[in-house]
């Protein structure tokens, strides 16, 4: 029984998290309890298969987290996203898109998809995008005669694009964890000058799959509007302009709503893809650009600035506390021989690397129902990542597969996080069943994207290879 302590530790962690306790404290507290148990059993002369030497590495791990230049991008990207949200840039952007496409069949759905894509590239936070789009666009879509399933499904699906479209916070965190896992895998194979995988590699790898998903969403909305015109009727442009209350005409609205966020996104992503800046440096450019936009729009006063800084500090503190708890959990897991146990399970699994990858993806998909992407990134990926990478899996491809897998999980009823976010802001007249029904076609599209990535890994690896 004691040789299976790593699996018991993992199951206990999942149960504690499902009980609703704070993530960081759950990870650290459970790990400390199991470390105490292992030390106690060893002191009593019982062979608990516990190597206490791993615990001595915790101060170095802690110092490494606090001085990690890659993770410095997290508070900067969060600051950029919160500033854009508070300065109403997203609202102006949606109005501009609605005016541009609203007179077409399915035009509002296309507008929501494109704005969701730009918000994903601006904020990188799934919850913020779903809530923002739900508050701004759902009432308009329902008022214009859109069917509830189509409207809610489009909003939920485009909201989850923040998981995959760079600069995504999920990719920043995945990049840091996969880089460590890749180095660990290479060292286990006797490569003592290991290569790394950077966050920029993941950003480039996610670009093509993310844009393909956007195109698939737009095609689906257009096909539904063509086959069932009553589900996505066109809107009268003059009525829409009067309803939105914008002065200066369509041209001025497009310049005001589209140009600033697009310039900001190009500045952030262009500096990374062009090799002019690291993701951390590009994040500082994005945060500064968002601050300038908020000042230009005259929507940044002292009270708003306080709210922005408080929200950024809250999210950043949460991420780093989870990082510390996850580092302690990882050390205790390895002290019990968890790495060797999982390696043995994978090596004996039928199907080799393909079978192991399928099992890992299935486990991550199911865990996405109960755990947030941060928890999965720091708890699950460090366990399975080094083993899969040592078996020859490409690190960039694995990172993109995990990101899209989690994106699909967050959209899947009945536990998808995106569904809960929209349910929280949707009118009571919208039944939960309509939300569940609406996301099913988008789930199928995302599963098709996963299959395409599995069949053609070049979709994720081609662009990073070119750079």
C-alpha positions in Angstrom: 0.0 0.0 0.0 2.8 2.4 0.9 4.3 2.2 -2.6 1.1 3.8 -3.9 1.3 6.8 -1.6 1.9 9.2 -4.5 -1.4 8.2 -6.0 -3.1 8.6 -2.6 -1.5 12.0 -2.3 -2.9 13.1 -5.7 -6.4 11.8 -4.9 -6.5 13.5 -1.5 -5.4 16.8 -3.2 -8.2 16.5 -5.7 -10.8 15.8 -3.0 -9.6 18.7 -0.8 -9.8 21.1 -3.8 -13.3 19.8 -4.7 -14.4 20.5 -1.1 -13.8 24.2 -1.9 -10.8 25.0 0.2 -8.3 27.7 -1.1 -6.1 26.1 -3.8 -2.7 27.3 -2.5 -3.3 26.3 1.1 -4.8 23.0 0.0 -1.7 22.1 -2.0 0.8 23.2 0.6 -1.2 21.9 3.6 -1.9 18.4 2.1 1.8 18.1 1.0 3.0 19.1 4.5 0.7 16.6 6.1 2.0 13.7 3.8 5.6 14.9 4.4 5.0 14.7 8.2 3.4 11.3 7.8 6.4 10.0 5.8 8.9 11.4 8.3 6.9 9.9 11.2 6.8 6.5 9.6 10.5 6.5 8.8 11.2 7.6 12.4 9.2 4.6 13.6 11.3 2.3 11.5 8.6 1.7 8.8 9.8 1.8 5.2 7.5 4.5 3.8 9.5 4.8 0.6 10.0 8.5 1.5 13.2 10.4 0.6 13.3 13.4 2.9 16.2 14.8 0.9 13.8 16.3 -1.6 12.4 18.7 1.0 15.8 20.4 1.3 15.3 21.7 -2.3 12.2 23.7 -1.3 14.1 27.0 -0.4 15.8 26.9 -3.8 12.5 26.3 -5.5 10.9 29.2 -3.7 13.8 31.5 -4.6 13.5 30.4 -8.2 9.8 31.2 -8.3 10.3 34.7 -6.9 13.2 35.5 -9.4 11.7 33.9 -12.5 11.7 36.4 -15.3 9.1 34.6 -17.3 6.6 34.7 -14.5 7.0 38.4 -14.3 4.8 38.6 -17.5 1.8 37.4 -15.4 1.1 40.6 -13.4 1.9 42.7 -16.5 -0.6 40.9 -18.8 -3.2 40.9 -16.0 -2.7 44.7 -15.6 -3.1 45.1 -19.3 -6.4 43.1 -19.4 -7.9 44.8 -16.3 -7.0 48.3 -17.7 -8.7 47.5 -21.0 -11.8 46.2 -19.2 -12.1 49.2 -16.9 -11.5 51.7 -19.7 -14.5 50.4 -21.7 -12.3 49.6 -24.7 -14.1 46.3 -25.1 -17.5 48.0 -25.2 -16.5 50.5 -27.9 -14.9 47.6 -29.9 -18.1 45.5 -29.8 -20.2 48.5 -30.9 -17.8 49.0 -33.9 -18.0 45.4 -34.9 -21.8 45.3 -34.5 -22.1 48.3 -36.8 -19.8 46.7 -39.4 -21.3 43.2 -39.6 -24.8 43.7 -37.9 -26.7 44.2 -41.1 -25.7 40.7 -42.3 -27.3 37.4 -41.4 -25.5 36.2 -38.4 -23.6 39.5 -38.3 -23.9 40.0 -34.6 -22.6 36.5 -34.0 -19.7 37.1 -36.2 -19.1 40.4 -34.4 -19.1 38.7 -31.0 -16.6 36.1 -32.3 -14.2 38.7 -33.7 -14.4 40.8 -30.5 -14.0 37.7 -28.4 -10.8 37.0 -30.4 -9.4 40.5 -29.8 -10.4 40.5 -26.2 -8.7 37.1 -25.8 -5.5 38.6 -27.3 -5.9 41.6 -25.0 -6.8 40.1 -21.6 -5.9 36.4 -21.8 -8.4 35.6 -19.0 -11.4 33.3 -19.8 -13.7 34.5 -17.0 -13.2 38.2 -17.8 -14.0 37.7 -21.5 -17.1 35.5 -21.0 -18.5 37.9 -18.3 -17.7 41.0 -20.4 -19.3 39.6 -23.6 -22.3 38.2 -21.7 -23.1 41.6 -20.2 -22.5 43.6 -23.3 -23.7 41.4 -26.2 -26.2 38.9 -25.0 -29.0 41.4 -24.4 -28.5 42.9 -27.8 -28.4 39.5 -29.6 -31.6 38.4 -27.8 -33.3 41.7 -28.6 -32.5 41.3 -32.3 -34.1 37.9 -32.4 -31.2 35.5 -32.1 -32.0 32.1 -30.8 -30.9 31.6 -27.2 -28.7 28.5 -27.9 -26.8 30.2 -30.7 -26.3 33.5 -28.8 -25.1 31.8 -25.5 -23.0 29.2 -27.3 -21.2 31.8 -29.3 -20.4 33.9 -26.3 -19.2 30.9 -24.2 -17.1 29.5 -27.0 -15.4 32.9 -28.0 -14.8 33.6 -24.3 -12.7 30.5 -24.0 -10.4 31.7 -26.8 -8.5 33.5 -24.0 -7.1 30.0 -23.2 -5.3 29.6 -26.5 -4.9 32.9 -28.4 -1.7 34.7 -27.4 -0.7 36.5 -25.3 -2.5 34.0 -23.0 -1.7 33.8 -19.3 -2.4 30.1 -19.5 0.4 29.8 -22.1 2.8 31.9 -20.0 2.3 29.5 -17.1 2.4 26.4 -19.3 5.6 27.7 -21.0 7.4 28.0 -17.6 6.3 24.5 -16.4 7.0 22.8 -19.7 10.4 24.4 -19.9 11.3 22.9 -16.6 9.8 19.5 -17.6 11.7 19.6 -20.9 15.0 20.2 -19.1 14.2 17.4 -16.6 13.3 15.0 -19.4 16.6 15.7 -21.3 18.7 15.3 -18.1 17.0 11.9 -17.6 18.1 10.9 -21.1 21.7 11.9 -20.3 21.6 15.3 -22.2 23.5 17.6 -19.8 23.2 20.8 -21.9 19.4 20.7 -22.2 17.4 22.9 -24.6 14.5 24.9 -23.3 11.0 25.7 -24.6 10.1 29.4 -24.3 6.8 31.1 -23.8 7.4 32.8 -27.2 7.5 29.3 -28.8 4.1 28.5 -27.3 2.7 31.9 -28.4 3.8 31.2 -32.0 2.6 27.6 -31.8 -0.9 28.7 -30.6 -1.4 31.3 -33.3 -2.4 29.1 -36.2 -4.7 26.7 -34.1 -6.3 29.8 -32.4 -7.1 31.5 -35.7 -8.4 28.3 -37.2 -10.8 28.0 -34.3 -12.0 31.6 -34.9 -12.6 30.8 -38.6 -14.5 27.6 -37.7 -16.7 29.6 -35.3 -17.5 32.2 -37.9 -18.2 29.5 -40.5 -20.6 27.7 -38.1 -22.5 30.9 -37.3 -22.8 31.8 -41.0 -24.0 28.4 -41.9 -26.7 28.4 -39.2 -27.8 31.9 -40.3 -28.1 30.7 -43.9 -29.9 27.5 -43.0 -32.1 29.0 -40.3 -32.5 32.7 -41.0 -34.9 33.2 -38.0 -32.1 32.1 -35.6 -29.7 34.9 -36.6 -31.6 37.7 -38.4 -29.8 40.8 -39.7 -30.1 44.1 -37.9 -31.0 47.5 -39.4 -27.8 49.6 -39.4 -29.6 52.9 -38.7 -31.6 51.5 -35.9 -28.5 49.9 -34.4 -26.6 53.2 -34.7 -29.4 55.0 -32.9 -29.6 52.4 -30.2 -25.9 52.4 -29.5 -26.0 56.2 -29.4 -22.7 56.9 -31.2 -22.1 60.1 -33.0 -19.7 60.7 -35.9 -20.8 57.9 -38.2 -19.5 54.4 -38.9 -16.1 55.4 -40.0 -15.2 57.3 -36.9 -16.6 54.5 -34.7 -14.4 52.0 -36.5 -11.3 54.2 -36.1 -12.1 54.8 -32.4 -13.1 51.2 -31.6 -10.9 49.0 -33.8 -7.6 50.8 -34.4 -6.3 51.3 -30.8 -6.7 47.7 -29.5 -5.4 46.2 -32.8 -2.3 48.5 -32.7 -1.8 47.4 -29.0 -2.1 43.7 -29.9 0.3 44.0 -32.9 2.8 45.8 -30.7 2.7 43.0 -28.1 2.6 40.0 -30.4 4.7 41.6 -33.1 7.5 42.4 -30.7 7.6 38.7 -29.6 7.2 37.1 -33.0 9.7 39.5 -34.5 12.3 38.7 -31.9 12.5 42.3 -30.6 11.3 41.5 -27.1 10.8 38.6 -24.7 7.2 37.9 -23.6 7.9 39.7 -20.3 9.2 42.8 -22.1 6.2 42.6 -24.5 3.9 42.4 -21.5 5.3 45.6 -20.2 4.6 47.2 -23.6 1.1 46.0 -23.4 0.5 47.2 -19.9 1.9 50.7 -20.8 -0.2 50.8 -24.0 -3.4 49.9 -22.1 -2.6 52.7 -19.6 -2.2 55.2 -22.5 -5.5 54.0 -24.1 -7.3 54.4 -20.8 -6.0 58.0 -20.5 -6.8 58.8 -24.2 -10.4 57.6 -23.6 -10.5 59.7 -20.5 -11.7 56.8 -18.4 -9.0 56.5 -15.9 -9.4 58.4 -12.6 -7.9 57.8 -9.2 -10.7 55.4 -8.1 -10.5 53.4 -11.3 -6.7 53.1 -10.9 -7.1 51.9 -7.4 -9.5 49.2 -8.6 -7.2 48.1 -11.4 -4.2 47.8 -9.1 -6.2 46.0 -6.4 -7.5 43.5 -9.0 -4.1 43.0 -10.5 -2.5 42.4 -7.1 -5.2 40.0 -6.1 -4.8 37.8 -9.2 -1.0 37.9 -9.1 -0.9 37.0 -5.5 -3.2 34.1 -6.1 -1.0 32.8 -8.9 2.2 33.0 -7.0 0.7 31.4 -3.8 -0.5 28.5 -6.0 3.0 28.3 -7.5 4.5 27.9 -4.0 2.0 25.4 -2.9 2.4 23.4 -6.1 6.2 23.4 -5.7 5.9 21.9 -2.3 3.4 19.3 -3.6 5.7 18.4 -6.4 8.7 17.8 -4.1 6.6 15.6 -1.7 5.2 13.7 -4.6 8.7 13.0 -5.9 10.0 12.2 -2.4 7.4 9.3 -2.2 8.8 8.0 -5.6 5.8 9.3 -7.6 7.9 10.1 -10.7 9.1 6.5 -10.9 5.6 5.1 -10.3 4.1 7.2 -13.1 6.9 6.4 -15.4 6.4 2.7 -14.8 2.7 3.1 -15.5 3.3 4.9 -18.8 5.9 2.5 -20.0 3.7 -0.5 -19.4 0.7 1.2 -21.0 -0.6 -0.4 -24.3 0.0 1.9 -27.3 3.3 3.3 -26.2 3.6 7.1 -26.5 0.3 7.4 -28.3 -1.6 5.5 -25.6 0.1 7.5 -22.9 -0.7 10.8 -24.5 -4.4 9.8 -25.0 -4.7 8.8 -21.3 -3.0 12.1 -20.2 -5.3 14.2 -22.4 -8.4 12.3 -21.1 -7.3 12.8 -17.4 -6.7 16.5 -18.0 -10.0 16.9 -19.7 -11.9 15.3 -16.8 -9.9 17.3 -14.2 -10.9 20.5 -16.1 -14.4 20.0 -14.7 -13.2 20.4 -11.2 -9.9 22.3 -11.3 -8.9 25.6 -12.8 -6.2 25.8 -15.5 -3.7 27.1 -13.0 -4.1 24.2 -10.7 -3.8 21.7 -13.6 -0.8 23.4 -14.9 1.1 23.3 -11.6 -0.2 20.0 -10.3 -0.6 17.6 -13.2 1.7 18.9 -15.9 4.9 18.6 -13.8 4.0 15.0 -13.1 3.2 13.8 -16.6 5.2 16.4 -18.7 8.8 15.1 -18.1 7.7 11.5 -18.9 5.9 12.3 -22.1 8.7 14.6 -23.3 11.2 11.9 -22.5 9.2 9.6 -24.7 9.7 12.0 -27.6 6.7 14.2 -27.6 7.3 17.7 -28.9 7.0 20.3 -26.0 5.3 23.0 -28.1 2.8 20.5 -29.5 2.1 19.1 -26.1 1.5 22.6 -24.6 -0.9 23.6 -27.4 -2.8 20.3 -27.0 -3.1 20.8 -23.3 -4.4 24.4 -23.8 -7.1 23.4 -26.3 -8.0 20.4 -24.3 -8.6 22.6 -21.2 -10.5 25.1 -23.4 -12.8 22.3 -24.5 -13.2 21.1 -20.9 -14.2 24.6 -19.7 -16.9 24.6 -22.3 -18.4 21.1 -21.7 -21.6 20.6 -19.7 -22.5 20.2 -17.0 -19.3 21.5 -15.2 -17.7 23.8 -17.7 -16.4 27.0 -16.0 -17.4 29.2 -19.0 -21.0 28.0 -18.6 -21.0 29.0 -14.9 -19.6 32.5 -15.8 -22.3 33.1 -18.4 -25.0 31.7 -16.2 -24.0 34.2 -13.5 -24.6 37.2 -15.8 -27.3 36.0 -18.2 -30.9 37.1 -17.7 -33.2 34.7 -15.8 -35.3 34.3 -19.0 -32.4 32.4 -20.5 -32.6 28.7 -19.2 -29.5 26.8 -18.4 -30.5 24.1 -20.9 -30.3 26.7 -23.7 -26.7 27.5 -22.7 -25.8 23.7 -22.6 -27.5 23.1 -26.0 -25.7 26.1 -27.5 -22.2 25.1 -26.7 -22.4 21.5 -28.1 -21.6 22.5 -31.8 -18.6 24.5 -30.6 -17.4 21.6 -28.5 -17.5 19.4 -31.6 -15.5 22.0 -33.5 -12.8 22.1 -30.8 -12.6 18.3 -30.7 -12.1 18.4 -34.5 -9.3 20.9 -33.8 -7.7 18.5 -31.3 -7.9 15.7 -33.8 -6.4 17.8 -36.5 -3.5 18.8 -34.2 -3.0 15.1 -33.4 -2.9 14.2 -37.1 -1.0 17.3 -38.2 1.3 18.4 -35.4 2.8 20.9 -37.9 -0.2 23.2 -37.2 1.4 23.9 -33.8 5.1 23.3 -34.6 5.6 24.9 -38.1 5.6 28.6 -37.0 8.0 28.2 -34.1 10.3 26.2 -36.3 10.4 29.0 -38.9 11.6 31.5 -36.2 
